[in-house]
Amino acid sequence: MNDVLIFGLTEPEFGELSLKFFLSGLVAYMVFIIWNLARESKAGKYGMLWMFMGLGLGMFGFVSKELIIKVLSAAH
């Protein structure tokens, strides 16, 4: 089999690794955006907490969905 190698990885391995890396970077950037928004609006401690809870809930749902899929597929 003549697989294309990218940095010593096959294309599917490279795609999966880069997806996890860049998606983690995107989530970290979104956390920074929420923090910066709360800081610039002078929301205070409780305002920042609520902003992280409200805006971060979507990110938490996305990550938890992937974890639930992994757990349920491992159970079968």
N, C-alpha and C positions, 0 to 999 in steps of 0.2 A: 504494500500500500504506500502511495506517495503522498503523505500528508504534508501540507504546508506548515512550516514551523515559524513561529513568531517568538523571538526571545527564548527559544528552546521548548516552546509549548505548541501543541496543536491549536488550530483555530478555535474549536469549541472550548478548550481549556483556557485559552487567552481571553475569549469573550466572557466566560463566566467569572474569571478573576477580575477583569477590568470592570465588569458590571458591579461587582460587590465593592470594589475600591472607589469607583466614581459615585456610586449611589450613597456610600457612607460619607463621602466628601460633600455631596449635595445636602444630606441631612444635617451635617455639621454647619454648613453655610446657612441653612434655614434657621438653625438655633441661633447663630450669630445675628441674623436679620431680626428675629424676635427680640433678642436682648437689646440690640441697638434701637429698635423701635420703642421699647419700653423705657430705655434710658433717655432718649431724646424727648419723649412725651412727658418726662418727669412723673412717671406713674407711681413711684414709691414702691415699698416692699410688697404690699398686697396687690397693687396694680400689676406689678411685674409677675407675681405668682399667677394671677388670673390670666394674664396674657399668655404665659407659657402653658397654662392648663388648656385654655381655649384654642390657641393656635397650634400648640404642640400635639393636641389630641389627634389630628389627622395623620401626623407622622407616626405617632404611637400605633394607630390603627393599621397603617400600612405595614409596619414592622411586625406587629403581632399577628397579622394575617399570614405572613410568610412563616413565622414560627409555628403557628397552628397547623399549617399545611405540612410542615416537616414532621411534627409530632404525630399527626394522624396518618401520614404515609408510612412512618416507621412502625406504627402499631399494627399494621396489616402485613 
